[in-house]
Amino acid sequence: MHFELSEWFGVNHRVKQNMVFTKTIEGYTLTKKVYGSFNWWAFLFTWFYALFSLRCRTSFFVLKTAVPFLGLIVINLLAQLFFSENISLVINILGAVWYGTMFETWFKNQLVENGYQLKQG
């Protein structure tokens, strides 16, 4: 597993179309779908969606999504410390929008890293 800032902040390189990934393990074919749209569940629940969603179960994905979540918490704490409550709220909402926008891209990248192949056709 690797962490790259360009992966977390590459909004211009995010997933924009639906994709299906497959991987065969011990004769069983696992199929995962990546959606090319804003993820409302990730917007509302951030890291907890990755933690509890059956769709997102793949190795290291919870850890991959936990790092930006912890970064958002630190930024929020600093914003509350140094700025007004309204600015802190705006920063919180922008963080949730960023999380919902990038979630499917992070999921796709982790699937590829775990050996899943894009299903052609």
VEXVEXKOL-279209 format. One line per 10 residues: number of its first residue (from 1); for each residue z, y negated, x negated of C-alpha. Coordinates in Angstrom, 2 decimals. Layout:
<sites>
NUM	Z,Y,X; ...
</sites>
This chain:
<sites>
1	0.00,0.00,0.00; -0.87,-3.43,-1.30; 0.02,-6.93,-0.20; -2.53,-9.71,-0.53; -2.07,-13.23,0.75; -5.78,-13.45,1.52; -5.35,-10.56,3.94; -2.51,-12.29,5.79; -4.14,-15.71,5.94; -7.85,-14.81,6.08
11	-8.38,-16.07,9.63; -12.12,-16.47,8.97; -12.33,-12.78,8.03; -10.43,-11.39,10.99; -11.69,-8.55,13.20; -14.02,-9.94,15.87; -15.35,-6.79,17.55; -13.88,-3.55,18.82; -13.94,-0.68,16.33; -12.98,2.98,16.40
21	-11.59,4.69,13.30; -11.17,8.42,12.79; -9.43,10.64,10.29; -9.32,14.43,10.14; -6.02,16.01,9.09; -5.61,19.80,9.05; -8.47,20.28,11.51; -7.26,17.62,13.95; -9.19,14.40,14.39; -7.04,11.31,14.84
31	-8.67,8.36,16.55; -7.44,4.77,16.43; -9.01,1.81,18.19; -8.95,-1.70,16.76; -9.60,-4.51,19.21; -11.64,-7.54,18.26; -9.61,-9.99,20.25; -6.32,-11.85,20.23; -3.40,-9.44,20.54; -1.08,-10.78,23.23
41	1.54,-8.09,22.62; 1.79,-9.11,18.97; 1.96,-12.76,20.04; 4.87,-12.06,22.37; 6.79,-9.46,20.36; 5.57,-9.98,16.74; 6.85,-7.25,14.44; 8.59,-5.38,17.26; 5.21,-4.51,18.78; 4.17,-2.80,15.53
51	7.53,-1.05,15.37; 7.52,0.40,18.89; 3.82,0.75,19.79; 2.45,4.29,19.72; -1.05,2.90,19.11; 0.04,1.32,15.84; 1.62,4.43,14.34; 0.11,4.78,10.88; 1.72,4.95,7.46; 3.12,1.69,6.08
61	1.88,-0.50,8.95; 5.38,-1.40,10.10; 6.20,-2.52,6.57; 2.93,-4.45,6.28; 3.71,-6.40,9.46; 7.39,-6.86,8.59; 6.65,-9.01,5.54; 4.87,-11.83,7.45; 7.49,-11.52,10.20; 10.28,-12.11,7.67
71	8.26,-15.01,6.26; 8.09,-16.53,9.74; 11.86,-16.20,10.09; 12.45,-17.98,6.78; 10.01,-20.76,7.71; 11.72,-21.12,11.09; 15.16,-21.34,9.51; 13.97,-24.01,7.08; 12.26,-25.94,9.87; 15.46,-25.90,11.92
81	17.43,-27.07,8.93; 15.16,-29.95,7.90; 13.32,-31.00,11.07; 13.99,-31.64,14.73; 14.17,-28.93,17.34; 10.73,-29.87,18.72; 9.02,-29.51,15.34; 10.77,-26.19,14.84; 9.50,-25.02,18.24; 5.91,-26.03,17.37
91	6.15,-24.15,14.05; 7.50,-21.11,15.92; 4.60,-21.17,18.41; 2.02,-21.63,15.63; 3.52,-18.64,13.81; 3.27,-16.49,16.93; -0.37,-17.53,17.45; -1.13,-16.67,13.81; 0.57,-13.29,14.22; -1.39,-12.49,17.40
101	-4.65,-13.62,15.79; -4.28,-11.58,12.60; -2.53,-8.45,13.95; -5.68,-6.39,14.64; -7.09,-7.28,11.21; -3.90,-6.10,9.52; -4.09,-2.90,11.57; -7.73,-2.28,10.59; -7.00,-2.90,6.92; -4.08,-0.48,6.98
111	-6.17,2.19,8.70; -8.83,1.88,5.99; -6.16,2.02,3.32; -4.77,5.19,4.93; -8.17,6.91,4.76; -9.54,6.31,8.23; -13.31,5.97,8.51; -15.20,3.68,10.85; -16.85,5.79,13.53; -20.57,5.06,13.64
121	-22.42,5.01,16.92
</sites>
